[in-house]
Amino acid sequence: MSSANDPADELEHLRHRVAELEALLAQRRQEDEVTERLKAIIEYTPDVISTADSEGRVIFINPAGQRLLGGADNLSGESPIPRFHPAWAADLILNQGLPQAARDGVWSGETAVLGPQGQEIPVSQVIIAHKNAAGAVTHYSTIMRDMSESRRVEATLRDSEQRLLRFLDALPVGVFVVEPDGRPFYANRSAIEILGKGIMPDATTGQLAEVYRAFVAGTDQLYPTERMPLVRALHGETSSVDDMEIERPDGRILIEIHGAPIRNAEGHIMYGMVSFTDITLRRRAEEAIRERALQQEVIEAQQLALRELSTPLMPIAEGVVVMPIIGTIDSRRAQQIMETLLEGIATHSADIAILDITGVRVVDTQVAGALIRAAQAARMLGARVVLSGISAEVAQTLVHIGAEMQDMIALRSLQQGIAYALAQRQQL
């Protein structure tokens, strides 16, 4: 049995003690490393980190806090709240932040500090209460992050959004946006004016036609949900329609709509959007134009029929055509007579053309000139012109005005003209 002073026991005891000390030293080194890392984080973080005692007197403030606050390096033993916070923020911290942190352990909110030039700097702030075993607050820690840049970004974003909204409101077309479930999200000024109502937040996709009184044009049928460009946009389609009518207190209007989906960066549909215009007046104008065009076609057809009736040309035998002329001959009709005569001669390969003027009431210089020109033109096509239906009065007029008739054969009646033409054909 070994004694209490056995060297072997003492050596074993020393070995255990050395192991314990080495473990403790390793733990201390690890703790020191953690402490150094935390110290580096605290020193180099852009956030303000500070500690104060239970009375609010500063114990520590990191370099970021000293830079932000200016002159904060000599605050030892001083309460910085009234000095470095604007009155409203100091009141919030003293009357809400610290009491809530003491009660609940932590408080967070948005406050502000005063910079070196006295400017107000917005910050997000967290206050942490540290307590002893008895639950009494021993000191407070606070972390503050400068929100100036984020506030500037937010202000820029708000300004951009406001400009966009102003641009959209200035558009002469309606712009309407719905969320994926069909609930209306946005309508610009023109959309509200055209639809007669604004955002109806409780409306769903299936209720859009009923809520906004949308009908198939010319009917009392509510516009089918599946055909609406707004609904099709939510399914990823781009579409257009021009057969939707909106019922308003002052009557129905016809609108033309173009719809398209709005996607995020990943391609997911975030909204459905349509743009639309009131085309009621345009459609009426188009219908009026079509009606006028139809009327013009009718008028032209009637004029053509009248021309054909006023200058009929008929083949009566092979190589013989006859054109009975009735009524008054003006310059326009004289041109028409010549065109019809020459076309008939060419079409029927006529050698003889009979112009019967029995029904012409007045033969003056203008009429005589027109007949002579027609005969000369016919001669150039190889046809002879027989002028029939010459009364005594017409003969006297032709002689009196000195009409040159060498290109025409003049006979008293249509029967004589036909007989002459047939006899001439037999001789060919």
C-alpha positions in Angstrom: 0.0 0.0 0.0 1.4 3.5 -1.0 1.6 6.3 1.5 -0.1 9.7 1.1 3.2 11.1 0.1 3.8 8.5 -2.5 5.8 10.2 -5.4 3.7 8.3 -8.0 0.5 9.7 -6.6 1.8 13.2 -6.5 3.0 12.9 -10.1 -0.4 11.7 -11.3 -2.0 14.5 -9.4 0.3 17.0 -11.1 -0.4 15.6 -14.5 -4.2 16.0 -13.9 -3.6 19.6 -12.7 -1.5 20.4 -15.7 -4.2 19.0 -18.0 -6.8 21.1 -16.3 -4.7 24.2 -16.6 -4.0 23.5 -20.3 -7.7 23.0 -20.9 -8.5 26.2 -19.1 -5.8 28.0 -21.0 -7.1 26.8 -24.3 -10.6 27.9 -23.3 -9.2 31.3 -22.4 -7.5 31.5 -25.7 -10.7 30.6 -27.5 -12.6 33.1 -25.5 -9.9 35.7 -26.3 -10.2 34.9 -30.0 -14.0 35.3 -29.8 -13.5 38.5 -27.9 -11.1 39.8 -30.5 -13.4 38.9 -33.3 -16.3 40.6 -31.5 -14.1 43.6 -30.8 -13.2 43.8 -34.5 -16.8 43.6 -35.5 -17.8 46.3 -33.1 -14.9 48.6 -34.2 -15.4 48.2 -37.9 -19.1 47.9 -38.3 -20.8 50.9 -39.8 -23.6 50.6 -37.2 -23.4 52.6 -34.0 -22.9 50.4 -30.9 -22.8 51.8 -27.4 -23.2 50.8 -23.8 -24.6 52.8 -20.9 -25.2 52.1 -17.2 -28.6 51.9 -15.7 -28.7 55.7 -15.4 -28.0 56.2 -19.0 -24.4 57.3 -18.6 -22.1 56.2 -21.5 -19.7 53.4 -20.8 -18.6 52.6 -24.4 -19.3 53.9 -27.9 -17.6 52.4 -31.0 -15.8 54.4 -33.7 -18.8 54.4 -36.0 -20.8 56.1 -33.3 -18.1 58.7 -32.7 -17.9 59.5 -36.4 -21.7 59.8 -36.7 -22.3 61.8 -33.6 -19.1 63.9 -33.6 -17.4 64.7 -30.3 -18.7 61.5 -28.7 -15.3 60.4 -27.7 -15.4 62.4 -24.4 -18.8 61.3 -23.1 -17.6 59.2 -20.3 -20.1 59.4 -17.5 -22.5 61.6 -19.5 -26.0 60.8 -20.6 -26.0 61.4 -24.4 -29.7 61.1 -25.0 -30.7 64.8 -24.7 -27.5 65.9 -26.4 -27.4 63.7 -29.5 -31.1 63.1 -30.2 -33.7 65.6 -31.4 -36.4 66.3 -28.8 -39.0 64.0 -30.3 -36.5 61.1 -30.5 -35.2 61.7 -27.0 -38.8 61.7 -25.7 -39.5 58.4 -27.5 -36.4 56.7 -26.1 -36.8 58.0 -22.5 -40.6 57.4 -22.3 -41.0 54.3 -24.4 -37.7 52.7 -25.5 -35.9 52.4 -22.1 -39.0 51.4 -20.1 -40.0 48.7 -22.6 -36.5 47.4 -22.7 -36.3 47.2 -18.9 -39.7 45.4 -18.9 -39.3 43.1 -21.9 -35.6 42.9 -22.4 -35.5 44.6 -25.8 -37.1 47.5 -27.7 -36.8 48.5 -31.4 -38.0 51.5 -33.3 -37.1 54.3 -35.7 -35.5 57.4 -34.0 -32.9 60.0 -35.1 -29.6 61.4 -33.9 -28.1 64.8 -34.5 -25.0 64.8 -36.7 -21.8 67.0 -36.3 -23.5 69.9 -38.0 -26.7 69.5 -36.1 -28.6 67.8 -39.0 -31.2 65.2 -38.1 -30.1 61.7 -39.2 -32.8 59.0 -39.2 -31.7 55.7 -37.6 -33.3 52.3 -36.8 -32.5 51.6 -33.1 -32.5 48.6 -30.9 -32.1 48.9 -27.1 -31.2 45.9 -25.0 -31.5 45.8 -21.2 -28.9 43.6 -19.3 -30.0 42.4 -15.9 -28.3 40.7 -12.9 -29.5 37.6 -11.2 -32.0 39.5 -9.2 -33.6 40.9 -12.3 -32.3 44.5 -11.9 -31.0 46.4 -14.9 -27.3 46.8 -14.7 -26.7 48.5 -18.1 -28.1 49.0 -21.5 -26.7 48.4 -25.0 -28.0 50.0 -28.1 -27.4 49.5 -31.8 -28.3 52.2 -34.3 -28.1 52.0 -38.1 -28.0 55.1 -40.3 -31.1 55.1 -42.5 -30.2 58.2 -44.5 -29.3 56.3 -47.7 -32.4 53.9 -47.5 -34.6 57.0 -46.9 -33.1 58.6 -49.9 -33.7 55.5 -52.0 -37.3 55.3 -50.6 -37.8 59.0 -51.5 -36.4 58.5 -55.0 -38.6 55.4 -55.4 -41.7 57.3 -54.2 -40.9 60.2 -56.5 -40.4 57.8 -59.4 -43.7 56.2 -58.6 -45.5 59.5 -58.4 -44.0 60.6 -61.8 -45.2 57.3 -63.3 -48.6 57.8 -61.9 -48.7 61.4 -63.2 -47.6 60.1 -66.7 -50.3 57.4 -66.6 -53.0 59.9 -65.5 -52.0 62.2 -68.4 -52.5 59.5 -71.0 -55.7 59.8 -73.2 -56.2 56.1 -72.9 -57.5 54.1 -70.0 -55.1 51.9 -68.1 -56.5 49.2 -65.8 -54.4 46.7 -63.7 -55.6 43.6 -61.8 -53.9 41.3 -59.4 -53.5 37.6 -60.1 -56.8 36.8 -58.4 -58.6 39.4 -60.6 -59.0 42.0 -57.9 -58.6 45.5 -59.4 -55.3 47.1 -58.4 -55.0 50.3 -60.3 -57.0 52.5 -62.7 -55.7 55.8 -64.2 -57.8 58.9 -64.6 -58.9 58.1 -68.2 -60.0 54.6 -67.2 -62.2 56.0 -64.4 -63.7 58.5 -66.9 -64.3 55.8 -69.5 -65.7 53.2 -67.2 -67.7 55.6 -65.1 -66.3 54.1 -61.9 -62.9 53.5 -60.2 -61.4 50.6 -58.3 -63.9 48.1 -57.0 -61.5 46.2 -54.6 -64.0 43.3 -53.9 -64.5 42.4 -57.6 -63.1 39.1 -58.7 -62.2 37.8 -62.1 -65.7 36.3 -62.7 -67.4 39.5 -61.6 -65.6 42.0 -63.7 -68.2 42.0 -66.5 -71.0 42.4 -64.1 -69.3 45.0 -61.8 -68.2 47.2 -64.7 -71.3 46.5 -66.8 -69.4 45.1 -69.8 -71.6 43.7 -72.6 -71.0 42.2 -76.0 -71.5 45.0 -78.5 -75.1 45.4 -79.7 -76.5 42.8 -77.2 -77.6 42.5 -73.6 -75.2 39.6 -73.0 -72.5 40.2 -70.3 -69.1 40.0 -71.9 -67.8 36.4 -71.5 -65.1 36.2 -68.8 -62.8 33.9 -70.8 -62.8 36.4 -73.8 -61.9 39.4 -71.7 -58.3 40.6 -72.5 -57.7 41.4 -68.8 -58.5 37.7 -67.9 -56.5 36.4 -70.8 -53.6 38.5 -69.7 -53.6 36.7 -66.3 -53.2 33.5 -68.3 -50.1 34.9 -70.1 -51.9 35.9 -73.3 -51.7 39.1 -75.3 -55.0 40.0 -77.0 -57.2 42.7 -78.4 -61.0 43.1 -78.8 -63.2 45.9 -80.2 -66.6 44.5 -79.5 -67.1 45.4 -75.9 -69.6 48.0 -74.7 -69.6 49.6 -71.3 -73.0 50.6 -69.8 -72.8 54.0 -68.1 -75.6 56.3 -66.7 -75.4 58.4 -69.8 -75.6 55.4 -72.2 -73.4 52.7 -73.7 -70.0 53.3 -75.2 -67.9 51.0 -77.4 -64.3 50.4 -76.4 -61.3 48.9 -78.0 -59.1 46.9 -75.5 -55.5 45.6 -75.6 -54.4 43.3 -72.8 -51.0 41.9 -71.8 -49.4 40.2 -68.7 -46.9 41.9 -66.5 -44.2 39.6 -65.3 -41.4 39.8 -62.7 -37.7 39.1 -63.4 -38.3 35.4 -63.0 -41.1 35.4 -65.6 -44.0 34.9 -63.2 -47.2 36.8 -63.9 -47.6 39.6 -61.3 -50.5 41.5 -62.8 -52.8 41.7 -65.8 -53.0 45.0 -67.6 -55.2 46.4 -70.3 -55.3 49.7 -72.1 -58.5 50.9 -73.8 -60.1 53.8 -75.6 -63.6 54.9 -76.3 -64.1 54.2 -80.0 -67.8 55.1 -80.1 -67.3 58.2 -82.2 -64.7 56.5 -84.4 -67.0 53.6 -85.1 -69.9 55.9 -85.9 -67.6 57.8 -88.3 -66.5 54.5 -89.9 -70.1 53.5 -90.3 -70.9 56.9 -91.8 -68.0 56.6 -94.2 -69.2 53.1 -95.2 -72.7 54.4 -95.7 -71.5 57.3 -97.8 -69.3 54.8 -99.8 -72.4 52.6 -100.4 -74.5 55.6 -101.3 -71.7 56.6 -103.8 -71.7 53.1 -105.3 -75.5 53.3 -105.7 -75.2 56.8 -107.3 -72.5 55.6 -109.6 -74.5 52.5 -110.6 -77.5 54.7 -111.2 -75.4 57.1 -113.3 -74.1 54.2 -115.3 -77.6 52.9 -115.9 -78.7 56.4 -116.9 -75.8 56.7 -119.3 -76.6 53.4 -120.8 -80.2 54.4 -121.1 -79.4 57.8 -122.5 -76.9 56.5 -125.0 -78.0 53.0 -125.9 -76.1 51.2 -128.7 -77.6 48.2 -130.4 -76.3 45.9 -133.1 -79.2 45.3 -135.7 -77.2 43.3 -138.2 -73.7 42.0 -138.8 -71.5 45.1 -139.0 -74.4 47.5 -138.3 -75.1 49.3 -135.0 -77.6 51.9 -134.2 -77.6 54.5 -131.4 -80.9 56.4 -130.9 -80.4 59.7 -129.1 -83.1 61.3 -127.0 -83.2 64.5 -125.1 -80.7 67.3 -124.7 -77.0 67.0 -125.6 -74.5 68.9 -123.5 -70.8 68.7 -123.5 -70.7 65.8 -121.0 -73.3 63.8 -122.9 -71.6 64.6 -126.2 -68.4 63.0 -124.8 -70.4 60.0 -123.6 -72.0 59.6 -127.0 -68.6 59.5 -128.7 -67.2 57.0 -126.2 -70.2 54.7 -126.4 -70.2 54.9 -130.3 -66.5 54.2 -130.6 -66.6 51.3 -128.1 -69.6 49.8 -129.9 -67.9 50.0 -133.3 -64.9 48.3 -131.9 -66.8 45.7 -129.9 -69.2 44.7 -132.8 -66.7 45.3 -135.6 -69.2 47.6 -137.2 -68.8 49.1 -140.7 -71.9 51.3 -140.4 -73.1 53.2 -137.3 -76.5 54.9 -137.4 -77.0 57.9 -135.1 -80.7 58.6 -134.9 -81.5 62.1 -133.6 -85.3 61.9 -134.0 -85.6 62.5 -130.2 -83.2 65.4 -130.0 -85.2 68.6 -129.3 -82.6 71.2 -130.1 -79.7 71.0 -132.6 -77.4 73.9 -132.3 -73.7 74.6 -133.1 -72.6 72.6 -130.0 -74.8 69.5 -131.0 -73.7 69.7 -134.6 -70.1 69.9 -133.6 -70.4 66.9 -131.3 -72.1 64.8 -134.1 -69.4 65.8 -136.6 -66.6 64.9 -134.2 -68.2 61.5 -133.5 -68.4 60.8 -137.2 -64.8 61.8 -137.7 -63.7 59.5 -134.9 -65.8 56.6 -136.3 -64.2 57.2 -139.7 -60.8 56.7 -138.1 -62.0 53.2 -137.0 -63.1 52.4 -140.5 -66.8 52.9 -140.0 -69.3 55.2 -141.8 -71.8 57.2 -139.8 -75.5 57.5 -141.0 -77.3 60.4 -139.4 -81.1 59.7 -139.4 -84.1 61.5 -138.0 -83.3 64.9 -139.6 -86.4 67.1 -139.7 -86.8 70.2 -141.9 -86.0 72.4 -138.9 -82.8 70.4 -138.1 -81.7 70.5 -141.8 -82.2 74.3 -141.9 -80.2 74.6 -138.7 -77.4 72.5 -140.0 -77.2 74.5 -143.2 -77.5 77.8 -141.3 -74.6 77.1 -139.0 -72.5 75.8 -141.9 -72.1 72.2 -140.5 -69.7 70.2 -142.7 -71.5 66.8 -143.3 -69.0 65.2 -145.7 -68.1 62.5 -143.0 -71.8 61.5 -142.6 -74.8 60.4 -144.6 -78.0 62.3 -143.6 -81.4 60.6 -144.0 -84.9 61.7 -142.9 -85.9 58.8 -140.8 -84.5 55.8 -138.8 -86.2 53.4 -141.2 -84.4 55.0 -144.1 -81.1 54.8 -142.2 -81.6 51.1 -141.4 -82.6 50.3 -145.0 -79.5 52.2 -146.3 -77.2 50.4 -143.9 -78.6 46.9 -144.8 -78.3 47.7 -148.5 -74.7 48.7 -148.1 -73.9 45.5 -146.2 -75.4 43.4 -149.1 -73.0 45.1 -151.5 -70.0 44.2 -149.4 
